[in-house]
Amino acid sequence: MEMFEPTLLLVLALVAFIAGFIDAVAGGGGMLTVPTLLSMGLPPHLALGTNKLAATFASSTAAFTYYRKKLFDPRCWYRAFISTLIGATLGTLFVDAISTDWLEKILPLIILAAAIYTIFHKTPHNAANVLPPQCAKFHKKQYAQGLSIGFYDGLAGPGTGAFWTVSSMALYKLNILLASGLSKAMNFTSNFTSLVTFALLGHINWMLGLTMGVCLMAGAFVGAHSAIRFGAKFIRPVFITVVSILAIKLAYEAWIVNL
């Protein structure tokens, strides 16, 4: 197993805490952790697998927090659970089949696109933390949403939480807290599914993943409680700025430096 300098691990731990906080508040913590792992020189497959190990810690903590606060009801979303599990498995198997060179070039573009999407998305306002009464009519939407976002999470991952939150508000007219609660539960489902698959394929650096996981979990605990109390607007400008800088840096290294 490759050893890393203590200072590098400390920086990674700090990034992981911030990412866990951001992910619990607005989603998209992987848009920080994946570029950071790639910047440390990890091959794309290993970076994605290691990030899944760490992200599972964070998403489980955030999901449990939202559940305890009654901002997520599993009974209404079991179809989304099943389709997310299937989509994440297919996405992880697909990413293992494609080349490292292709991943190095495409990942920065995915990360940057997710950041741009976050900039221009307008959050709907709904003060009531109550699930809409047409819950029984959500079935087809849940299947489509779970398969597509689950596949993306297995394929790449960065921005998955943000995509879940945004699409849930659009599809089901949920407010930001209910959408975030659903996002964290589904994110945990796809993270854990991809983690098992990546582990079987041998694409995980366990030392880095566990180090990040503990810090992500701490950040997610603080972030989830902060989101429930204050909302997500205060974190968005910092989130978009940091992610955009990291994405542009990775794109420069992949597309310009290696020409």
N, C-alpha and C positions, 0 to 999 in steps of 0.2 A: 504494500500500500504506500502510495506517495505521501511524503511528509511535507507539511507546510510550515512556514515561519510563524511563531506565536503572534507577531504583529498582524500578519495577514489573517490569521484566525480571529483576532480581536476585531478587525475591520469587518470581516464576514459576519461575526456575531452581532455587531452594531447594525449592519445593513439588514440582517434577518429580523432584529427586533422592530426596526422601523417598518419593514415590509409586512410583518405580522400585524402591526398597528394599522397600517394603511389598508391591508386586505380585509380586516375586520370592519373598518369604517366604510370604505368605498369599493372594495374589491380591487384585484389587480396587483397584489403583492408580488406575484411571480414575475411581474414586469421589472422588478428590482433585482430579485434573487437570481433569475436565470442569466441576465446580462452580467451580473457580478461573477457568477461561476464561470461563464464563458471567458470573462476578462482574466480570470486566474489561470487560464490555459487548459481547462477541462474540455475534452472532445464533446461535441453537441449531445450525443447519445448519453454520455455519462453525466453531463450537466443537467439534462432533463430528468434522468432517473434519480439523481441526488436531490434535485429540487422537489420531486414527488415525495421522497421520504420526509424532508423537512416540512413541506406544505401540509402533509397529513396531520402533523402535530397541531399546526395553526388552525386548520379548518375544523378539526374536531373540537378544539377549545371554543372557537367562535360559535360553532353550531350549537353546542351544549348551552352556551350562555344565552343565545337567542331563544332556545327551547325553554329554558328555565323561566325566562321573562314572558313566556306565552306569545312570542312573536313568530312562531312556526308550529304548524299542526301537521305531523307526519301522515295522518289519516287521509288528508286531501291530496297528497302528493306522491302516493306510492307508485303510480304509473311513471312519474318523472324519475323516481329512484331506479326502476327497472331499466328504462330506456337509457338513462345516463350510464349505468353499469355496462350495458352492451356497447354503447357508443365509445366509452373510454377504453374498453378492451380492444375494439377494432382499431381505434386511433393509435394505441400503443404498439400493436402489432404492425401497423402500417409504417410508423416512424422507424421501427427496427429494420424494415426492409429497404428504406431509401438510403442514399449515400450521405456520408458525413459532409462532403463538399457542398452538396445541395442544401443541407441543413444550415451550414455556416452562412450561406448567402440569403436564405429565405427567412431565418429567424429574426434578424434585425428588422426586416420589412414588416413582419407580423406584429412585432412589438411596437414599431412606430405607428402602424395603422391603428392599433388598439389605443394608443395615446391620442391620436388625432380624433378618433371616434369619441373618446371621453371628453375632449375639448368642446365639441360641437353638440353633444347630447344635452337636451333640456329635460330636467327632472320634473315629472308631474307632481303636483301638490295634493295630498290627501291626508288630513289630520287624523282620521279615525283608524286605529289599529285593528280593523275588523276585515276578515276575508269576505269578498263579494259573495252574494247569495247564489250566484250561478256556478258554484264550485263543481257541480256534477257535469257541466258542459265543457270543462277544461281538458277532457281526456285527450283529444287529438292534438291539442296544442302542447300538452305535456310530453307526448311521444315524440313529436317533431323537435321540440326544444331540447329534450334530454338527449336524443340521439345526436343532434348536430353539435351542441355545445360539449357533450361528453366526448364525442370524437375529436373535437378541437383540443380539449384538455389532454386527451391521450396523445395527440399528435404533437402539440407544442406546449400549451398551458398558460403562458403569460397573458393576463387580462381576463381569464376565465370568470373570476368572481365578478368583475365589472360587467362582463357580457350577461351573466345570469341576472344581475340586479337590473340592468337596463332593459333586457328583454322581458323580464317578469313584470316590470312596471308597465311596459307597452302592451303586453298580451293580456294581463289580468287586471290592469288598473289598480295595482297595489301601491301603497305608499312606500317610501324609501326604507322604513324599518322592516315592514313585512317582506319586501322584496329582498332585503339584505339577509333576513332570517332564512328564506328559501334558498338564496344564493349560497350561504355557508353550508347548509345541509347537503345540497347537491354537489358542491365543490368537494366536500369531504368524501362523498360517494365516488366521484371520478378520481380523486387523488389516491384513495386507498386501492381502488381497482387497478389504476396504472402502476402504483407502487408494487403490488404483488407481481404484475406482469414484468416490470423492469427488473425486479429482484430475480425472477426466474431466468431472465435473459442476461443477468450479470452486469447491468448498467447502473450500479450505484456505488458511490464512494461513501462508505458507512460512517467514517470519522467526520467528514464534512457535513453529511446529512443529519447526523444526530446532534452535532454542535449547533447547526442552524435551527434544527427542530425545536430544541429547548428555548432558544431565543425567540423564534417565531411564535411559540406557544405563549411566552410571556407578553410579547407585543400584542398578540391577538386578544389576550385576556383584558389588557388595558384598553385596546382599541374598541372591542365590543361594548364594554361598559361606557366608554366615551361616546360612541355612536348612539347608543340608546339614550344617553343624557343630552348630547349637544347636536347630533346630526352630522352629516358628511361634508358640508360645504367648506368648512375651514381647512380641510386637508387637500382639496382638489388642486389649487394652484401649485403647491409644492410637489404633489404627486405627478402632475403633468410635466413640470419642468425637469425633475430628476429623470423620469422615464424617457423623455425626449432626448436628453443629453446622452444617456446610456445607449439608446437605440441608434442615434447618429454615430456615436463612437464605434459601435460594433459594425455598423454598415460601412463606415470608412475603412475599418480594418479588413473587412471581408471583400469589399468591392473595389477599393482603391489601392491599398497597400499591397495586396496579393496579385495585382495585375502583372 
